[in-house]
Amino acid sequence: MRSGGTTRRDRRDSRWDEHRRARREQLVDATVAAVGRCGAGVGMEEIAAEAGTSKTVVYRHFADRSELHVAVCTQVAAQLTDRLRAALATADHPRGMVAAAVETYLAFLEADPELYRFVVAPPDRPADADPISTLSDLVGDQAAALVAVALEQAGRDPAAAAPWGHGLVGLVRAAADWWLRADRPIPRADLAAHLTELAWAGLAGLLPDTRPVPDPEEQQ
């Protein structure tokens, strides 16, 4: 009897866990929709209204706005990294991968600039909160992983992949933030080309096997 009772409780707990996961996903989707309707400065009341519920219910699933923000960032980053992987799969050279990654990032933020502003501007949170809390952090980890592969293929120590990967994301983000603030003064394709050229100028010197082979005629 005792064992059976435990089993029934476990099944109820499992069903409740699934319900909570589904509800959290619905609230994240509602937050994204509310950002699209109200902008990056959307409030919790607007988010609750979009979800068809109250702020009390939202806070039942998320301790505070910061925790909800982390969940939105995680979802957006997953979508972006999926697109980055798909774009990278179309390139067969490291420079082409850099170009594809930069273009994909810029296209992603241009498609929904308010959502981009929302995820890259985290609310105030305690110092001991989850450090993986912004889009840049999450995408930086993905970029670092890609740089590590490139370094290993070049026979180099991948220890520097983390700072280089996050540095590349910081470069693109800073330029992208300026681009949005300035109301996109140059075409996206031109910005992507400029950033690719700058990023590759640094990486090419660190990956010996990616340097272009000199043209014998140019050396004469």
KAFENHU-V720453 format. One record per residue. RES is the residue in one small letter. OMEGA is omega in whole degrees, 0 to 359 (* if undefined). BURIAL is 1 if it has 9 or more other ideal C-beta (glycine too) atoms within 8 Angstrom, else 0. D_FIRST is the distance of its C-alpha to the first C-alpha in Angstrom with 2 decimals. Layout:
BEGIN
res=RES omega=OMEGA burial=BURIAL d_first=D_FIRST
res=RES omega=OMEGA burial=BURIAL d_first=D_FIRST
END
This chain:
BEGIN
res=m omega=182 burial=0 d_first=0.00
res=r omega=180 burial=0 d_first=3.73
res=s omega=180 burial=0 d_first=5.41
res=g omega=178 burial=0 d_first=5.05
res=g omega=178 burial=0 d_first=6.04
res=t omega=180 burial=0 d_first=8.55
res=t omega=180 burial=0 d_first=9.77
res=r omega=179 burial=0 d_first=10.52
res=r omega=180 burial=0 d_first=12.26
res=d omega=180 burial=0 d_first=14.09
res=r omega=177 burial=0 d_first=15.34
res=r omega=178 burial=0 d_first=16.53
res=d omega=181 burial=0 d_first=18.21
res=s omega=179 burial=0 d_first=19.81
res=r omega=180 burial=0 d_first=21.19
res=w omega=178 burial=0 d_first=22.51
res=d omega=180 burial=0 d_first=24.14
res=e omega=178 burial=0 d_first=25.85
res=h omega=181 burial=0 d_first=27.03
res=r omega=178 burial=1 d_first=28.50
res=r omega=180 burial=0 d_first=30.25
res=a omega=181 burial=0 d_first=31.70
res=r omega=178 burial=1 d_first=32.83
res=r omega=178 burial=1 d_first=34.48
res=e omega=178 burial=0 d_first=36.31
res=q omega=180 burial=1 d_first=37.51
res=l omega=176 burial=1 d_first=38.83
res=v omega=178 burial=1 d_first=40.60
res=d omega=179 burial=0 d_first=42.20
res=a omega=178 burial=1 d_first=43.22
res=t omega=179 burial=1 d_first=44.79
res=v omega=179 burial=1 d_first=46.82
res=a omega=180 burial=1 d_first=47.96
res=a omega=176 burial=1 d_first=48.88
res=v omega=179 burial=1 d_first=50.91
res=g omega=182 burial=1 d_first=52.74
res=r omega=188 burial=0 d_first=53.56
res=c omega=182 burial=1 d_first=54.30
res=g omega=186 burial=0 d_first=55.24
res=a omega=180 burial=1 d_first=54.05
res=g omega=182 burial=0 d_first=54.23
res=v omega=179 burial=1 d_first=51.56
res=g omega=181 burial=0 d_first=49.71
res=m omega=178 burial=0 d_first=46.08
res=e omega=178 burial=0 d_first=47.00
res=e omega=179 burial=1 d_first=48.46
res=i omega=179 burial=1 d_first=45.42
res=a omega=180 burial=1 d_first=43.09
res=a omega=178 burial=0 d_first=45.43
res=e omega=180 burial=1 d_first=45.47
res=a omega=181 burial=1 d_first=41.66
res=g omega=182 burial=0 d_first=41.80
res=t omega=180 burial=0 d_first=39.90
res=s omega=177 burial=0 d_first=40.68
res=k omega=179 burial=0 d_first=41.22
res=t omega=179 burial=0 d_first=38.25
res=v omega=178 burial=1 d_first=35.94
res=v omega=181 burial=1 d_first=37.75
res=y omega=174 burial=1 d_first=37.22
res=r omega=182 burial=0 d_first=33.52
res=h omega=178 burial=1 d_first=33.40
res=f omega=185 burial=1 d_first=36.33
res=a omega=181 burial=0 d_first=37.08
res=d omega=181 burial=0 d_first=40.79
res=r omega=180 burial=0 d_first=43.57
res=s omega=180 burial=1 d_first=43.82
res=e omega=176 burial=1 d_first=40.27
res=l omega=179 burial=1 d_first=40.97
res=h omega=179 burial=1 d_first=44.26
res=v omega=180 burial=1 d_first=42.62
res=a omega=178 burial=1 d_first=40.32
res=v omega=179 burial=1 d_first=43.40
res=c omega=181 burial=1 d_first=45.32
res=t omega=179 burial=1 d_first=42.62
res=q omega=181 burial=1 d_first=42.66
res=v omega=180 burial=1 d_first=46.46
res=a omega=178 burial=1 d_first=46.83
res=a omega=178 burial=0 d_first=44.57
res=q omega=181 burial=0 d_first=46.81
res=l omega=181 burial=1 d_first=49.94
res=t omega=175 burial=1 d_first=48.93
res=d omega=179 burial=0 d_first=48.09
res=r omega=178 burial=1 d_first=51.63
res=l omega=179 burial=1 d_first=53.10
res=r omega=179 burial=0 d_first=51.56
res=a omega=180 burial=0 d_first=52.87
res=a omega=181 burial=1 d_first=56.29
res=l omega=181 burial=1 d_first=56.44
res=a omega=180 burial=0 d_first=55.69
res=t omega=182 burial=0 d_first=58.98
res=a omega=181 burial=1 d_first=61.04
res=d omega=179 burial=0 d_first=62.18
res=h omega=181 burial=0 d_first=63.92
res=p omega=179 burial=1 d_first=62.70
res=r omega=177 burial=1 d_first=65.26
res=g omega=177 burial=1 d_first=64.08
res=m omega=178 burial=1 d_first=60.51
res=v omega=180 burial=1 d_first=61.70
res=a omega=180 burial=1 d_first=63.58
res=a omega=181 burial=1 d_first=60.63
res=a omega=181 burial=1 d_first=58.28
res=v omega=181 burial=1 d_first=60.78
res=e omega=180 burial=1 d_first=61.53
res=t omega=179 burial=1 d_first=57.84
res=y omega=182 burial=1 d_first=57.14
res=l omega=179 burial=1 d_first=60.16
res=a omega=181 burial=1 d_first=59.42
res=f omega=183 burial=1 d_first=55.87
res=l omega=179 burial=1 d_first=57.05
res=e omega=181 burial=0 d_first=60.01
res=a omega=181 burial=0 d_first=57.78
res=d omega=185 burial=0 d_first=55.86
res=p omega=179 burial=0 d_first=57.71
res=e omega=177 burial=1 d_first=55.84
res=l omega=177 burial=1 d_first=52.45
res=y omega=180 burial=1 d_first=54.10
res=r omega=180 burial=1 d_first=55.44
res=f omega=186 burial=1 d_first=52.04
res=v omega=181 burial=1 d_first=50.23
res=v omega=179 burial=1 d_first=53.01
res=a omega=184 burial=0 d_first=53.36
res=p omega=177 burial=1 d_first=50.12
res=p omega=177 burial=0 d_first=49.66
res=d omega=179 burial=0 d_first=49.94
res=r omega=180 burial=0 d_first=46.98
res=p omega=184 burial=0 d_first=46.37
res=a omega=183 burial=0 d_first=47.72
res=d omega=178 burial=0 d_first=44.31
res=a omega=180 burial=0 d_first=42.93
res=d omega=182 burial=0 d_first=42.01
res=p omega=179 burial=0 d_first=45.36
res=i omega=190 burial=0 d_first=44.69
res=s omega=178 burial=1 d_first=45.41
res=t omega=179 burial=1 d_first=48.47
res=l omega=182 burial=1 d_first=49.56
res=s omega=178 burial=1 d_first=52.20
res=d omega=184 burial=1 d_first=49.74
res=l omega=179 burial=1 d_first=47.51
res=v omega=177 burial=1 d_first=50.48
res=g omega=177 burial=1 d_first=52.17
res=d omega=179 burial=1 d_first=49.33
res=q omega=179 burial=1 d_first=49.79
res=a omega=179 burial=1 d_first=53.56
res=a omega=179 burial=1 d_first=53.17
res=a omega=179 burial=1 d_first=51.14
res=l omega=178 burial=1 d_first=53.93
res=v omega=179 burial=1 d_first=56.61
res=a omega=179 burial=1 d_first=54.81
res=v omega=180 burial=1 d_first=54.94
res=a omega=180 burial=1 d_first=58.63
res=l omega=179 burial=1 d_first=59.39
res=e omega=179 burial=1 d_first=57.65
res=q omega=179 burial=0 d_first=59.56
res=a omega=179 burial=1 d_first=62.74
res=g omega=181 burial=0 d_first=61.97
res=r omega=178 burial=1 d_first=61.54
res=d omega=182 burial=0 d_first=59.05
res=p omega=184 burial=1 d_first=56.40
res=a omega=182 burial=0 d_first=55.94
res=a omega=185 burial=1 d_first=58.06
res=a omega=183 burial=1 d_first=56.01
res=a omega=180 burial=0 d_first=54.00
res=p omega=179 burial=0 d_first=57.04
res=w omega=180 burial=1 d_first=59.00
res=g omega=179 burial=1 d_first=56.25
res=h omega=178 burial=1 d_first=55.64
res=g omega=178 burial=0 d_first=59.40
res=l omega=179 burial=1 d_first=59.98
res=v omega=178 burial=1 d_first=57.46
res=g omega=178 burial=1 d_first=59.14
res=l omega=183 burial=1 d_first=62.49
res=v omega=181 burial=1 d_first=61.44
res=r omega=181 burial=1 d_first=59.57
res=a omega=179 burial=0 d_first=62.54
res=a omega=180 burial=1 d_first=64.91
res=a omega=178 burial=1 d_first=62.59
res=d omega=177 burial=1 d_first=62.20
res=w omega=183 burial=0 d_first=65.99
res=w omega=179 burial=1 d_first=66.37
res=l omega=180 burial=1 d_first=64.19
res=r omega=181 burial=0 d_first=65.81
res=a omega=179 burial=0 d_first=69.24
res=d omega=173 burial=0 d_first=68.30
res=r omega=184 burial=1 d_first=68.38
res=p omega=177 burial=0 d_first=72.06
res=i omega=179 burial=0 d_first=71.99
res=p omega=181 burial=0 d_first=70.31
res=r omega=181 burial=1 d_first=66.86
res=a omega=179 burial=0 d_first=68.20
res=d omega=179 burial=0 d_first=70.87
res=l omega=179 burial=1 d_first=68.42
res=a omega=180 burial=1 d_first=66.15
res=a omega=180 burial=1 d_first=69.20
res=h omega=181 burial=1 d_first=70.35
res=l omega=177 burial=1 d_first=66.96
res=t omega=180 burial=1 d_first=66.56
res=e omega=181 burial=0 d_first=70.02
res=l omega=181 burial=1 d_first=69.31
res=a omega=183 burial=1 d_first=65.89
res=w omega=178 burial=1 d_first=67.20
res=a omega=177 burial=0 d_first=70.23
res=g omega=184 burial=0 d_first=67.93
res=l omega=184 burial=1 d_first=65.50
res=a omega=180 burial=1 d_first=68.23
res=g omega=182 burial=0 d_first=69.81
res=l omega=181 burial=1 d_first=66.55
res=l omega=188 burial=1 d_first=65.72
res=p omega=185 burial=0 d_first=68.72
res=d omega=179 burial=0 d_first=67.93
res=t omega=179 burial=1 d_first=67.90
res=r omega=180 burial=0 d_first=71.46
res=p omega=178 burial=0 d_first=73.79
res=v omega=182 burial=0 d_first=76.21
res=p omega=176 burial=0 d_first=79.75
res=d omega=181 burial=0 d_first=82.23
res=p omega=182 burial=0 d_first=85.06
res=e omega=181 burial=0 d_first=87.65
res=e omega=182 burial=0 d_first=86.61
res=q omega=181 burial=0 d_first=87.19
res=q omega=* burial=0 d_first=90.80
END
